[in-house]
Amino acid sequence: MMETVHRVRLDAPVERLVAHPRLALVAGVDVTRPAVYVWDLDLRLVGAVSADADSYGNLPVWERHRQVPELAWHPHEPVLLVAAGGVLSRWTPDGVTTRPAGYRSIAFSPDGGTVWASPARDGGEDAWLASDAVDHDDGVVGTGPRWDTGVAEHPAGGLVLTLASDQGATLGLFARSEDRSMRIRGRALVLDADGYETPVWAPDGRRFAVRGNSYVQSLDVYSFPGLERQLALTLREPAPASTPPDWTEFALDWLRRDIAFGHDPDVLWIGTPEGALLALDLAAGTVTAHPVGDAGVTALARTASGQLVVADRDGCVALLSVPGVPVAPDSDGVAAFITGTEPIDATGYLWDELELTDGVRTWRDDDLDRVVEADDDDPTWLRLQAAINQFGRGRAEHP
């Protein structure tokens, strides 16, 4: 049975929770302003970054999104990086230091020795096509591939998963950490549209889940290392055409940082606007609702100990114990994926270098260049590719 271990009420709701991967710490992002709070797992406040920041006010949702802080925990130490508003803040139990930085996405390398940051600092107009590897003294020590949405390390180590977004499609890129930078492998996942959140691994690493996107409330689950799609749900259809204030309310109604695995690798937990956690049993195909309060869930995360920490619209943050025992991560799956793929020179435009799968079909070499037909059930990016190829073929036949 689910049990509430600790609960605290805040002055404002939290829209994102990021737990430290190994230590008893969790960070939360204020929904009303670009402020970040750090608690221990007794939910005692132990620190904050920009707690006195100005409110977002009535900013349109797209402008507000650009100001929401991005967080990255050091994999072993109590160090939190926060990127927001052109400033990179570094929180430790001893305090906060800041420095100017134009990075939008940040992550520590798996060994904690390097910060991966995007977009590239000196990339000019093409900055989003590359990333930086940065040392602790803020010196760029290497370059890396295009990525923009989180870095999720496989529970067994040795491989990370990140996203490279575009309006038409998003690539799920798998990489190893070599020479301080990401080294992309030659097989990738392709997701329709953009606007996804950082993927979430099951504790054994045999599957991962992705929440998105910019147009619908989607949830997809894939196997690993096979990258076969096990689940594809639309939790809510697109918002109707409306004025920006109504659109903002819709976008904040069901926030997408609301999934987590606990101890059980078959059970994915999903927060809902009705104030419940849904236990989705991926093996049995069943869903069980667990009420956790009277207000909608705004954020959910798994702690290092396998518990869940959940936030709601009333400003409550709670630590929950859930059934299950720890499982061993599948290191064989990582080894199989690495053995079955090659590293690529991942600079600039990546599509031509990758074997792509949407979890159902796979495209190799120049397969996509030959696609000229697509139906309404195909993803938007594939329909667009077919239209482009048809146009190109027409131009070649009738110059």
C-alpha positions in Angstrom: 0.0 0.0 0.0 1.1 3.6 -0.7 1.9 5.5 2.5 2.6 9.2 3.1 5.9 9.5 5.0 6.3 13.3 5.2 4.3 16.3 3.9 5.0 20.0 3.8 2.9 22.9 2.6 4.6 25.8 0.7 3.5 29.3 -0.2 3.2 28.4 -3.9 3.0 25.1 -5.9 6.0 23.4 -7.4 6.0 22.5 -11.1 9.1 20.4 -11.3 10.8 18.0 -8.9 14.3 16.6 -9.5 15.7 14.1 -7.0 19.4 13.6 -6.4 20.3 10.2 -8.0 22.2 8.9 -4.9 21.7 11.3 -2.0 18.7 12.2 0.2 18.0 15.5 -1.6 15.3 16.8 -3.9 15.0 20.1 -5.7 11.7 21.8 -6.7 10.9 24.7 -9.1 8.4 27.3 -8.0 5.4 27.6 -10.4 5.1 31.4 -9.8 8.7 32.6 -10.3 12.1 31.2 -11.4 13.0 30.1 -7.9 14.4 26.7 -6.8 14.2 25.1 -3.4 16.2 22.2 -2.0 14.9 19.8 0.7 16.2 16.7 2.4 13.9 13.7 2.4 12.4 14.7 5.7 11.2 17.6 3.5 13.1 20.2 5.5 14.3 23.1 3.5 18.1 23.1 3.3 18.6 25.7 0.6 17.3 27.9 -2.2 18.3 29.6 -5.5 16.7 32.9 -6.5 14.0 32.6 -3.9 13.3 36.4 -4.2 13.0 36.3 -8.1 10.2 38.3 -9.7 7.0 36.6 -10.5 6.3 35.4 -14.1 3.1 37.5 -14.0 1.0 37.1 -17.1 3.7 36.0 -19.5 2.5 33.9 -22.5 3.2 30.3 -22.0 6.0 30.2 -24.6 7.8 33.1 -23.0 7.3 31.7 -19.5 8.7 28.4 -20.7 12.0 30.0 -21.6 12.4 31.4 -18.1 11.7 28.2 -16.1 14.9 27.0 -14.5 16.7 23.9 -15.7 18.3 21.7 -13.0 21.2 19.2 -12.9 22.4 17.3 -9.9 26.0 16.2 -9.5 25.9 12.4 -9.7 27.7 11.9 -6.4 28.0 15.1 -4.5 25.4 17.6 -3.0 25.9 20.0 -5.9 23.0 21.4 -7.9 23.3 23.5 -11.0 20.5 25.9 -12.0 20.3 27.6 -15.5 17.9 30.4 -15.7 17.7 33.9 -17.3 21.3 33.8 -18.7 22.7 32.9 -15.3 24.2 29.6 -14.1 23.9 29.1 -10.3 25.7 26.5 -8.3 24.1 25.4 -5.0 26.0 23.5 -2.3 25.2 23.2 1.4 27.7 26.1 1.9 25.7 28.5 -0.3 25.1 29.7 -3.9 27.6 31.1 -6.5 26.5 32.5 -9.8 28.1 33.5 -13.1 26.7 34.6 -16.5 26.0 31.8 -19.0 23.7 31.6 -21.9 23.0 27.9 -21.6 19.5 26.6 -21.6 20.1 22.9 -20.9 22.6 21.5 -18.5 23.7 18.1 -17.2 26.7 16.6 -15.4 28.6 13.9 -17.2 28.1 10.5 -15.5 31.5 10.8 -13.6 30.6 14.3 -12.5 33.8 15.7 -13.9 32.3 17.8 -16.7 29.2 19.9 -17.2 27.4 19.3 -20.5 25.7 22.5 -21.7 23.5 23.5 -24.6 23.5 25.5 -26.9 27.2 25.9 -27.7 28.5 29.2 -26.3 30.4 30.3 -29.5 28.1 28.8 -32.1 26.5 32.0 -33.3 23.3 31.4 -35.3 24.1 27.7 -35.4 24.6 27.4 -31.6 21.7 24.9 -31.3 23.5 22.5 -33.6 26.2 21.8 -31.0 26.9 21.7 -27.2 29.8 22.4 -24.9 31.7 20.4 -22.4 32.5 22.8 -19.5 34.9 22.3 -16.6 34.3 23.7 -13.1 36.2 26.9 -13.9 33.8 27.7 -16.7 36.3 26.9 -19.4 35.0 25.1 -22.5 37.1 21.9 -22.8 35.3 20.2 -25.7 32.4 20.3 -28.0 29.5 17.8 -28.3 26.4 17.0 -30.4 23.2 18.8 -30.6 20.9 18.1 -27.6 18.4 20.2 -25.7 16.3 18.1 -23.3 17.8 16.5 -20.2 20.3 13.7 -19.9 19.1 10.5 -18.3 21.7 7.9 -17.4 20.8 4.2 -17.7 20.5 2.7 -14.2 23.4 0.3 -15.0 25.6 3.2 -16.2 27.7 3.3 -19.4 25.0 5.0 -21.5 22.8 8.1 -21.5 19.7 9.1 -23.3 18.9 12.7 -24.3 16.6 14.5 -26.8 17.4 16.8 -29.7 14.2 18.6 -30.5 12.8 20.2 -33.7 9.3 21.4 -34.5 8.7 18.5 -36.9 10.3 15.7 -34.9 12.5 14.9 -31.9 15.4 12.5 -31.8 16.1 10.3 -28.8 19.9 10.0 -28.8 21.9 7.4 -27.0 25.5 8.3 -26.1 28.5 7.2 -24.1 30.7 9.6 -22.2 34.1 9.7 -23.9 36.8 12.4 -23.7 34.5 14.6 -21.6 31.8 14.8 -24.3 28.8 12.8 -25.4 29.6 10.3 -28.1 26.4 9.5 -30.0 25.7 5.9 -31.1 24.3 5.2 -34.5 20.8 4.1 -33.6 18.2 6.6 -32.4 14.5 7.0 -31.6 12.4 9.4 -33.5 9.4 11.1 -31.8 6.7 13.1 -33.6 6.8 16.9 -33.0 8.6 18.5 -30.1 8.0 19.6 -26.5 9.0 16.4 -24.7 10.3 16.0 -21.2 13.5 14.2 -20.1 13.0 10.4 -20.5 12.5 8.4 -17.4 14.2 5.0 -17.0 12.7 2.0 -15.2 14.9 1.0 -12.3 16.2 -2.1 -14.2 16.7 -0.1 -17.4 14.7 -2.5 -19.5 12.3 0.2 -20.6 11.9 4.0 -20.5 9.0 6.4 -20.7 8.7 9.8 -22.4 6.1 12.5 -21.7 5.1 15.1 -24.3 4.4 17.0 -26.4 3.7 20.5 -27.7 0.4 19.5 -29.2 -1.1 16.7 -27.1 -0.7 15.2 -23.7 1.2 12.1 -24.9 2.8 9.2 -23.0 5.0 6.6 -24.7 7.0 3.7 -23.3 9.8 1.8 -25.1 11.7 -1.3 -24.5 15.5 -1.3 -24.1 17.8 -2.3 -25.9 15.2 -3.2 -28.6 13.6 0.3 -28.7 10.2 -1.3 -29.4 7.2 0.8 -28.5 5.2 -0.9 -25.7 2.7 1.8 -25.1 1.4 5.0 -26.8 -1.3 7.0 -25.1 -2.9 10.4 -25.6 -3.9 11.6 -22.2 -5.6 14.7 -23.5 -6.3 16.2 -26.9 -5.0 19.6 -28.1 -6.4 22.8 -26.6 -9.0 24.6 -28.7 -8.0 27.9 -30.4 -8.1 30.5 -27.7 -6.6 33.7 -26.4 -3.1 33.5 -24.8 -4.4 33.6 -21.2 -6.7 30.6 -21.8 -3.9 28.8 -23.6 -1.6 29.4 -20.7 -4.1 28.0 -18.3 -4.5 24.9 -20.5 -0.7 24.4 -20.7 -0.4 24.6 -16.9 -3.4 22.4 -16.2 -1.7 19.1 -16.7 2.1 19.6 -16.4 4.2 17.0 -18.1 6.8 16.4 -15.4 4.5 13.9 -13.7 5.8 10.3 -14.4 8.1 8.1 -12.4 9.0 4.5 -11.7 9.3 3.3 -8.1 10.9 0.0 -7.1 8.8 -2.1 -9.5 10.1 -1.8 -13.1 6.6 -2.9 -14.4 4.7 0.0 -12.7 4.8 3.5 -14.1 3.3 6.2 -11.8 1.4 9.0 -13.4 0.1 12.2 -11.7 -3.3 13.6 -12.8 -5.0 17.0 -12.5 -7.6 15.3 -10.4 -5.2 14.8 -7.5 -4.4 11.1 -8.0 -1.5 8.9 -8.9 -2.2 6.3 -11.4 -0.3 3.0 -11.1 0.0 1.8 -14.7 1.1 -1.9 -14.6 2.8 -2.3 -18.0 3.0 -6.0 -17.7 -0.6 -6.7 -16.7 -2.1 -3.8 -18.7 -4.0 -2.5 -15.7 -4.4 0.9 -14.1 -5.1 1.6 -10.4 -5.9 5.1 -9.0 -4.4 6.2 -5.7 -5.8 9.5 -4.4 -3.0 11.7 -2.9 -4.9 14.9 -2.1 -7.7 17.2 -3.2 -5.6 19.2 -5.7 -4.1 18.3 -9.1 -0.6 16.8 -9.2 2.0 19.3 -10.6 5.2 17.2 -10.4 6.4 13.7 -9.5 9.9 12.2 -9.1 11.6 9.1 -7.8 14.1 9.5 -5.0 17.4 7.6 -4.6 15.7 5.3 -2.2 12.9 4.4 -4.5 10.2 6.5 -2.8 8.1 9.0 -4.7 8.0 12.7 -4.0 4.9 14.5 -5.3 3.7 18.1 -5.5 0.2 19.5 -6.0 -1.6 22.7 -6.9 -2.3 23.5 -3.2 1.5 23.9 -2.6 1.9 20.6 -0.8 4.9 18.4 -1.3 4.8 14.8 0.0 7.1 11.9 0.3 5.4 8.6 -0.4 6.5 5.0 0.1 5.3 2.6 -2.6 5.4 -1.2 -2.8 8.3 -3.1 -4.2 11.9 -4.0 -3.6 15.1 -2.8 -5.4 16.0 -4.6 -8.6 19.3 -5.0 -10.3 19.9 -2.9 -13.4 20.3 -4.7 -16.7 24.0 -4.1 -17.6 23.7 -6.8 -20.3 21.2 -4.6 -22.1 23.6 -1.7 -22.2 26.4 -4.0 -23.5 24.1 -5.4 -26.2 23.2 -1.9 -27.4 26.8 -0.7 -27.5 27.9 -3.9 -29.3 25.1 -3.5 -31.9 25.8 0.2 -32.7 28.7 2.3 -33.8 29.7 5.8 -32.7 29.0 8.5 -35.2 30.4 11.9 -36.0 27.4 13.7 -34.5 27.9 17.3 -35.5 25.3 19.5 -37.1 22.4 17.7 -38.9 22.1 14.2 -37.4 19.4 12.5 -39.5 21.7 11.3 -42.3 24.0 9.6 -39.9 21.5 7.6 -37.9 19.5 4.4 -38.1 16.1 5.6 -37.0 13.1 3.8 -35.4 9.8 5.1 -34.1 9.4 1.9 -32.1 7.5 0.2 -34.8 9.4 0.7 -38.1 13.1 1.2 -38.8 14.7 3.4 -41.4 18.4 2.8 -42.5 20.7 4.5 -44.9 18.7 6.4 -47.5 15.3 4.7 -46.7 13.7 8.1 -45.8 14.9 9.6 -49.1 12.6 7.1 -51.0 9.5 7.7 -48.9 6.8 9.3 -51.2 3.6 8.0 -49.6 2.2 8.4 -46.1 -1.3 8.3 -44.7 -3.1 10.2 -41.9 -2.1 7.7 -39.3 1.6 8.3 -39.9 3.5 10.8 -37.7 3.7 14.4 -38.9 7.4 14.2 -39.6 7.0 11.2 -41.9 4.1 12.8 -43.9 6.3 15.9 -44.3 9.2 13.8 -45.5 7.0 12.1 -48.1 5.7 15.5 -49.3 9.2 16.8 -49.7 10.3 13.7 -51.6 7.3 13.9 -53.8 8.1 17.6 -54.6 11.7 16.7 -55.3 10.7 13.9 -57.6 8.3 16.1 -59.5 11.0 18.8 -59.9 13.4 16.1 -61.3 10.8 14.8 -63.7 9.6 18.2 -64.9 12.5 20.7 -64.5 
